[in-house]
Amino acid sequence: DERTQLMGQIDANISFKEFFNLTDNFFQKEWLGPKRYKLYKEGQFDFDKFFDPKGRLYTLDELRELDERTFKILGL
């Protein structure tokens, strides 16, 4: 069970991406927000695609500009 793995301490050497991949759907949806979560789960957006080269989270408008086709397919 994924939640069991997340109880207690987490290795300091784990990246946020690795941690995020261990979390449950509830946490992922809360952290990404409902539209980014839909892109992540249904649009096959890789976690890294949500961030610019400086590590800043892209806005939904910025993501739409980068991949308008996926937004249209998902009706976002």
Rosetta blueprint (number, residue, H / E / L):
1 D L
2 E H
3 R H
4 T H
5 Q H
6 L H
7 M L
8 G L
9 Q L
10 I L
11 D L
12 A L
13 N L
14 I L
15 S L
16 F H
17 K H
18 E H
19 F H
20 F H
21 N H
22 L H
23 T L
24 D L
25 N H
26 F H
27 F H
28 Q H
29 K H
30 E H
31 W H
32 L H
33 G L
34 P H
35 K H
36 R H
37 Y H
38 K H
39 L H
40 Y H
41 K H
42 E L
43 G L
44 Q L
45 F L
46 D L
47 F H
48 D H
49 K H
50 F H
51 F E
52 D L
53 P L
54 K L
55 G L
56 R L
57 L E
58 Y L
59 T L
60 L H
61 D H
62 E H
63 L H
64 R H
65 E H
66 L H
67 D L
68 E H
69 R H
70 T H
71 F H
72 K H
73 I H
74 L H
75 G L
76 L L
